[in-house]
Amino acid sequence: MSTTEIQEPTPSHVADLANETARLPALALIGIFGSAAAPTALIRERNGSIQRVTVGDAVAGQTVAAIDADRVILSNGGQTKTLSLPKS
């Protein structure tokens, strides 16, 4: 980009959208990787932090009970919750 090029200001409606707060789910599964014998998952928490977890790890007060090819199962006090990868 040339330093002599004049840039237009960002339209206000675009700036408003760029600064809008997104409501995120409490937990979201971002990805699964590793081997079948030792899978690892990336889970995003509501505050935006991302944790790398394996079976037995704690995340948001829950325990990672299982990691499959497309989902993670969390347990807490006898209750389970499934996080699935987004469908493409």
C-alpha distances in whole Angstrom, upper triangle without the diagonal:
4,7,9,7,10,11,14,16,17,20,23,25,22,22,26,26,23,25,29,31,32,36,36,39,41,40,38,38,35,36,39,39,41,44,47,49,47,44,42,40,37,38,36,38,37,36,33,34,35,38,39,42,45,49,50,48,47,45,45,49,49,50,48,51,50,46,46,44,43,44,45,48,49,52,54,57,58,56,53,49,47,43,42,39,37,38,35
4,5,5,9,11,14,17,19,22,25,27,24,24,28,28,25,28,31,34,35,38,39,42,44,43,41,42,38,39,42,42,45,48,51,53,50,48,45,43,40,41,39,41,40,39,36,37,38,41,42,46,49,52,54,51,51,48,48,52,52,53,52,55,53,50,50,48,46,48,49,52,52,56,57,61,62,59,56,53,51,47,46,42,40,41,38
4,6,8,10,14,16,18,21,24,26,24,23,27,28,25,27,31,33,35,38,39,42,44,44,42,43,39,41,44,44,46,50,52,54,52,49,46,44,41,42,39,41,40,38,36,37,38,41,42,46,49,53,54,51,51,48,48,52,53,54,52,55,54,51,52,49,48,49,50,53,53,56,57,61,62,59,57,53,52,48,47,44,42,43,40
4,6,9,13,15,18,21,24,26,24,24,28,29,27,29,32,35,36,40,41,45,46,46,44,45,42,43,46,47,49,53,55,57,55,52,49,47,44,45,42,44,43,41,38,40,41,44,46,49,52,56,57,54,54,51,51,54,55,56,55,58,57,54,54,52,50,51,52,55,56,59,60,63,65,62,59,56,54,50,49,46,44,45,42
4,6,10,13,15,18,21,23,21,21,25,26,24,26,29,32,34,37,38,42,44,44,42,43,39,41,44,45,47,51,53,55,53,50,47,45,42,42,40,41,40,39,36,38,39,43,44,47,51,54,56,52,52,49,49,52,53,54,53,56,55,52,52,49,48,49,50,53,53,57,58,61,62,59,57,53,51,48,46,43,41,42,39
4,7,10,13,15,18,21,19,19,22,24,22,24,27,30,32,36,37,41,43,43,41,42,39,41,45,45,48,52,54,56,54,51,48,45,42,42,39,41,39,38,36,38,39,42,44,48,51,54,56,52,52,48,48,52,53,54,53,56,55,52,52,50,48,49,50,53,53,56,57,60,62,59,56,53,51,47,46,43,41,41,39
4,6,9,12,15,17,15,15,19,20,18,20,23,27,28,32,33,37,39,39,38,39,36,38,42,42,45,49,51,53,51,48,45,42,39,39,36,37,36,34,32,34,36,39,41,44,48,51,52,49,48,45,44,48,49,51,49,53,51,49,49,47,44,45,46,49,49,52,53,57,58,55,53,49,47,44,43,40,37,38,36
4,6,9,12,14,13,13,16,18,17,19,22,25,27,30,32,36,38,39,37,39,36,38,42,43,46,50,52,54,51,48,45,42,39,39,36,37,35,34,32,34,36,39,41,45,48,51,52,49,48,45,44,48,49,50,49,52,51,49,49,47,44,45,46,49,49,52,53,56,57,54,52,48,47,43,42,39,37,37,35
4,6,9,12,10,10,13,15,14,15,18,22,24,28,30,33,36,36,35,37,34,37,41,42,45,49,51,53,50,47,44,41,37,37,33,34,32,31,29,32,34,37,40,43,46,49,50,47,46,42,41,45,46,48,47,50,49,47,47,46,43,43,44,47,47,49,50,53,55,52,49,46,44,41,40,38,35,36,34
4,6,8,7,6,10,11,10,12,15,19,20,24,26,30,32,33,32,33,31,34,37,39,42,46,47,50,47,44,41,38,34,33,30,31,29,28,26,29,31,34,37,40,43,46,47,44,43,39,38,42,43,45,44,47,46,44,44,42,40,40,41,43,43,46,47,50,51,48,46,42,41,37,37,34,32,33,31
4,6,5,6,9,10,11,13,15,18,20,24,26,30,32,33,32,34,32,35,39,40,44,47,49,51,49,45,42,39,36,35,31,32,29,29,27,30,32,36,38,41,45,47,48,45,44,40,39,42,43,46,45,48,47,44,45,43,40,40,41,44,44,46,47,50,51,48,46,42,41,38,37,35,32,33,31
4,5,5,6,9,10,11,12,16,18,22,24,28,30,32,31,33,32,35,38,41,44,47,49,51,48,45,42,39,35,34,30,30,28,27,26,29,31,35,38,40,44,46,47,44,42,39,37,41,42,44,44,46,46,44,44,43,40,40,41,43,42,45,45,48,49,46,44,41,40,37,36,34,32,33,32
4,5,5,6,9,10,11,14,16,19,22,25,28,30,29,31,30,33,36,39,42,46,47,49,47,43,40,37,33,32,28,29,26,26,25,28,30,34,36,39,42,44,46,43,41,37,36,39,40,42,42,44,44,42,42,40,37,37,38,40,40,43,43,46,47,44,42,38,37,34,34,32,29,30,29
4,5,5,6,9,10,14,15,19,21,24,27,28,27,29,27,30,34,36,39,43,44,46,44,40,37,34,31,29,26,27,25,24,23,26,28,31,34,36,40,42,43,41,39,35,34,38,38,40,40,42,42,39,40,38,35,35,36,38,38,41,42,45,46,43,41,37,36,32,32,30,27,28,26
4,5,5,6,9,12,14,18,20,24,26,27,27,29,27,30,34,36,39,43,44,46,44,40,37,34,30,29,25,26,23,22,21,24,26,30,33,36,39,42,43,40,38,34,33,36,37,40,39,42,42,39,40,39,36,36,36,38,38,41,41,44,46,42,40,37,36,32,32,30,28,29,28
4,5,5,6,10,12,16,18,22,24,26,25,28,27,30,34,36,40,43,44,46,44,40,37,34,30,28,25,25,22,21,20,24,26,30,33,35,39,41,42,39,37,33,31,35,36,38,38,41,41,39,39,38,35,35,35,37,36,39,39,42,44,40,39,35,34,31,31,30,27,29,28
4,5,5,9,10,14,16,19,22,23,22,25,24,27,31,33,37,40,41,43,41,37,34,31,27,26,22,22,20,19,19,22,24,28,30,33,36,38,39,36,35,31,29,33,34,36,35,38,38,36,36,35,32,31,32,34,34,37,37,40,41,38,36,32,31,28,28,26,23,25,24
4,6,9,10,14,16,19,22,23,22,24,22,25,29,31,35,38,39,41,39,35,32,29,25,24,21,21,19,18,17,20,22,25,28,31,34,37,38,35,33,29,28,32,33,35,34,37,36,34,35,34,31,31,31,33,33,36,36,40,41,38,36,32,31,28,27,25,23,25,24
4,6,9,13,15,19,21,22,22,24,23,26,30,32,35,39,40,42,39,36,33,29,26,24,20,20,17,16,15,19,21,25,28,30,34,36,37,34,32,28,27,30,32,34,34,37,37,35,36,35,32,31,31,33,32,35,35,38,40,37,35,32,31,28,28,26,24,26,26
4,6,10,12,16,18,20,20,23,22,25,29,32,35,38,39,41,39,35,32,28,25,23,19,19,16,15,15,19,21,24,27,30,33,35,36,33,31,27,25,29,30,32,32,35,35,33,34,33,30,29,30,31,30,33,33,36,37,34,33,29,29,26,26,25,22,25,25
4,7,9,13,15,17,17,20,20,23,27,30,33,36,37,39,36,33,29,26,22,20,16,15,12,12,12,16,18,22,25,27,30,32,33,30,27,24,22,25,26,29,29,32,32,31,32,31,28,27,27,28,27,30,29,32,34,31,29,26,26,23,24,23,21,23,24
4,6,10,12,14,14,17,17,20,24,27,30,33,34,36,33,30,27,23,20,17,14,13,10,11,11,14,16,20,23,24,28,29,30,27,25,21,20,23,24,26,26,29,29,27,28,28,25,23,24,25,24,27,27,30,31,28,26,23,22,19,20,19,17,20,21
4,7,9,11,12,16,16,20,23,26,30,33,33,35,32,29,26,22,19,16,13,12,8,10,11,14,16,19,22,23,26,28,28,26,23,19,17,20,21,24,24,26,27,26,27,27,23,22,22,23,22,24,24,27,28,25,23,20,20,17,18,18,17,19,21
4,6,8,8,12,13,16,20,23,26,29,29,31,28,25,22,18,16,12,9,8,6,8,8,12,13,15,18,20,23,24,25,22,20,16,14,18,18,21,20,23,23,22,23,23,20,18,18,19,18,21,21,24,25,22,20,17,16,14,15,15,14,17,19
4,5,6,10,12,16,18,22,25,28,27,29,27,23,21,17,15,11,9,8,6,10,10,12,13,15,18,18,21,22,22,20,18,14,12,15,15,18,18,20,20,19,21,21,18,16,15,16,15,17,18,21,22,18,17,13,13,11,13,13,13,16,18
4,7,10,13,16,18,22,24,27,27,28,25,22,20,16,14,10,8,6,5,8,10,11,12,13,16,16,19,19,20,17,15,11,9,12,12,15,15,18,19,18,20,21,19,16,14,15,13,15,15,18,19,16,15,12,12,11,13,15,15,18,21
4,7,9,12,14,18,21,23,23,24,22,18,16,12,10,7,6,5,6,9,9,10,10,10,13,13,15,16,17,15,13,9,8,11,11,13,12,15,16,15,17,18,15,12,11,12,11,13,14,18,19,16,13,10,10,8,10,12,13,16,19
4,6,9,12,15,19,21,21,23,20,17,14,11,9,6,5,7,8,11,10,11,9,11,12,13,15,16,18,16,15,11,11,14,13,15,13,16,15,14,15,15,12,10,10,12,12,15,17,20,21,18,15,11,10,7,8,8,9,13,15
4,6,8,12,15,17,17,19,17,13,11,7,6,5,6,9,11,14,12,12,9,10,10,11,13,14,16,15,14,12,13,16,14,14,12,14,13,11,12,12,9,8,7,10,11,15,17,21,21,18,15,12,9,6,6,6,8,11,14
4,7,10,14,17,18,20,17,14,11,8,5,6,7,10,13,14,11,11,9,10,10,11,14,16,18,16,16,14,15,18,17,17,15,17,15,13,13,12,10,10,10,14,15,18,21,24,25,22,19,16,13,9,9,7,8,11,13
4,7,10,13,14,16,14,11,8,6,5,7,10,13,16,18,15,14,11,11,10,11,12,14,17,16,17,15,17,20,18,17,14,16,14,11,11,10,8,9,10,13,15,19,22,25,25,23,19,17,14,10,9,7,9,12,13
4,7,10,10,13,11,7,6,4,6,9,12,16,19,20,18,16,13,12,9,10,10,12,15,15,16,15,18,20,18,16,13,14,12,8,8,7,7,8,9,12,14,18,21,25,24,22,19,17,14,11,10,8,11,14,15
4,7,9,11,9,6,5,6,9,12,15,18,22,23,20,18,15,13,10,11,10,13,16,16,18,17,21,23,20,18,15,16,13,10,10,8,10,11,12,15,17,21,24,27,27,25,22,20,17,15,14,12,15,16,17
4,7,8,6,5,6,9,11,15,18,21,24,25,23,21,17,15,11,11,10,12,16,16,19,19,22,24,22,19,16,16,14,11,11,10,13,14,14,17,19,22,25,28,27,26,23,22,19,18,17,15,18,20,21
4,5,5,5,8,11,14,18,21,24,27,29,26,24,20,18,15,14,11,13,16,17,20,21,24,26,23,20,17,17,13,11,11,10,13,14,15,17,19,22,25,28,28,27,24,23,20,19,18,17,20,21,22
4,6,6,9,12,15,18,22,24,28,29,27,25,22,19,16,14,12,12,15,17,20,21,24,25,22,19,15,15,11,9,8,8,12,13,13,15,18,20,24,27,25,25,21,21,18,18,17,16,20,21,22
4,6,10,13,17,19,23,25,29,30,28,26,23,20,16,14,11,11,14,16,19,21,24,25,22,18,15,14,11,10,10,11,15,15,15,16,18,20,24,26,25,25,22,22,20,20,19,19,23,24,26
4,7,10,14,16,20,22,26,27,25,23,19,16,13,11,8,9,12,13,16,18,21,22,19,16,13,13,11,9,10,11,14,14,13,15,17,19,22,25,24,24,21,21,19,18,18,18,22,23,25
4,7,10,13,17,19,23,24,22,20,16,14,11,9,7,8,12,12,15,16,19,20,18,15,11,12,9,6,8,8,11,11,10,13,14,17,20,23,23,22,19,18,16,15,15,14,18,20,21
4,7,10,13,16,20,21,19,16,13,10,7,6,5,8,11,10,13,13,17,18,16,14,10,12,10,7,9,10,11,11,10,12,13,17,19,23,23,22,19,17,15,14,14,13,17,19,20
4,6,10,13,16,18,15,14,10,8,6,5,6,9,12,11,12,11,14,16,14,13,10,12,10,7,9,10,10,9,8,11,12,15,18,22,22,20,17,15,13,11,11,10,13,16,18
4,7,10,13,14,12,10,6,6,5,6,9,12,14,12,12,11,13,16,15,14,11,14,13,11,13,13,12,11,10,13,13,17,19,22,23,21,18,16,14,11,11,10,13,16,17
4,6,10,11,10,8,5,5,7,8,11,13,14,12,11,8,10,13,12,12,11,14,13,12,14,14,13,11,9,12,11,15,16,20,21,19,16,13,12,9,10,10,12,16,18
4,7,8,6,6,4,6,9,11,14,16,17,14,13,10,10,14,14,15,14,17,17,15,17,18,15,14,12,14,14,17,18,22,23,20,18,15,14,11,12,12,13,17,18
4,5,5,5,6,8,11,12,16,17,17,14,12,8,8,11,12,14,14,17,18,17,19,20,18,16,14,15,13,16,16,20,21,19,17,14,14,12,14,14,15,19,21
4,5,7,9,11,15,16,19,21,21,18,15,12,10,13,14,17,17,20,21,20,22,23,20,18,17,18,16,18,18,21,23,20,19,16,16,14,16,16,16,20,22
4,6,9,11,15,17,20,22,22,19,16,13,11,14,16,19,19,23,23,23,25,25,23,21,19,20,19,21,20,24,26,23,22,19,19,17,19,19,19,23,24
4,6,10,13,15,19,21,22,19,17,13,12,16,17,19,19,22,23,21,23,23,21,19,18,20,19,21,22,25,27,24,22,19,19,16,18,17,17,20,21
4,7,10,13,16,19,19,16,14,11,11,15,16,17,17,21,21,20,22,22,21,19,17,19,18,20,21,24,26,24,22,19,19,16,18,17,18,22,23
4,7,10,13,16,17,14,13,10,11,15,15,16,15,18,18,16,19,19,18,16,15,17,16,19,20,23,25,23,21,18,17,14,16,15,16,20,21
4,6,10,13,13,10,10,8,10,13,13,13,12,15,15,14,17,18,17,15,13,15,14,17,18,21,23,21,19,17,16,14,16,15,17,21,22
4,7,11,12,9,10,9,12,15,14,13,11,14,14,12,15,16,16,14,12,14,14,17,19,22,23,22,19,18,17,14,16,15,17,21,22
4,7,8,6,8,8,11,13,12,10,8,11,11,9,13,14,15,13,10,12,11,14,16,19,20,19,17,15,15,13,15,15,18,21,23
4,6,6,9,10,14,15,12,10,7,9,8,8,11,13,14,12,10,11,11,13,16,19,19,19,16,16,15,14,15,16,19,22,24
4,6,9,11,14,14,11,8,5,6,6,7,10,13,14,12,9,9,9,11,14,16,16,16,14,14,14,14,16,17,20,23,25
4,7,10,13,12,10,6,5,6,8,10,14,17,18,15,12,11,9,10,12,14,15,15,14,15,15,16,18,20,23,26,28
4,7,10,10,8,6,5,8,10,11,15,18,18,15,12,12,10,11,12,15,16,16,15,15,15,15,18,19,22,25,28
4,7,6,5,4,6,9,12,13,17,19,19,16,12,12,9,9,10,13,15,14,13,13,14,14,17,19,22,25,28
4,5,5,6,7,11,13,13,17,19,18,15,11,11,9,10,10,14,16,15,13,12,13,12,15,17,19,23,25
4,6,8,10,13,16,16,19,22,20,17,14,13,10,11,10,13,16,14,13,12,14,13,16,18,20,24,26
4,7,10,13,15,17,20,23,22,18,15,13,10,9,7,10,13,12,12,12,15,15,18,21,23,26,29
4,7,9,12,14,17,20,19,15,12,10,6,6,5,9,11,10,9,9,11,12,16,18,21,24,27
4,6,9,11,15,18,18,14,10,8,5,5,6,10,11,11,9,10,12,13,16,18,21,24,27
4,6,8,11,14,14,11,7,6,5,7,9,12,13,12,10,10,10,10,13,15,19,21,24
4,7,10,14,14,11,8,5,5,6,9,12,11,11,9,10,10,11,14,16,20,22,25
4,6,10,11,8,6,5,7,9,13,15,14,13,10,11,9,11,12,14,18,20,23
4,7,8,6,5,6,9,12,15,18,17,16,13,12,10,10,10,11,15,17,20
4,6,5,6,8,12,15,18,21,19,18,14,13,10,10,9,10,14,15,18
4,6,8,11,15,18,22,25,23,21,18,16,13,12,10,9,12,13,15
4,7,10,14,17,20,24,22,20,16,14,10,9,6,6,9,10,12
4,7,10,13,17,20,19,16,13,10,7,5,4,6,10,11,14
4,6,10,13,17,16,14,10,8,6,5,7,9,12,15,18
4,7,10,13,12,10,7,6,5,6,9,12,15,17,20
4,7,10,10,8,5,5,6,8,11,14,17,20,23
4,7,6,6,4,6,9,11,15,18,20,23,26
4,6,5,6,8,12,14,17,20,23,26,29
4,6,8,11,15,17,21,24,26,29,33
4,7,10,13,17,20,23,26,28,32
4,7,10,14,17,20,23,25,28
4,7,10,13,17,19,21,25
4,7,10,13,16,18,22
4,6,10,12,15,18
4,7,9,12,15
4,6,9,12
4,6,9
4,6
4
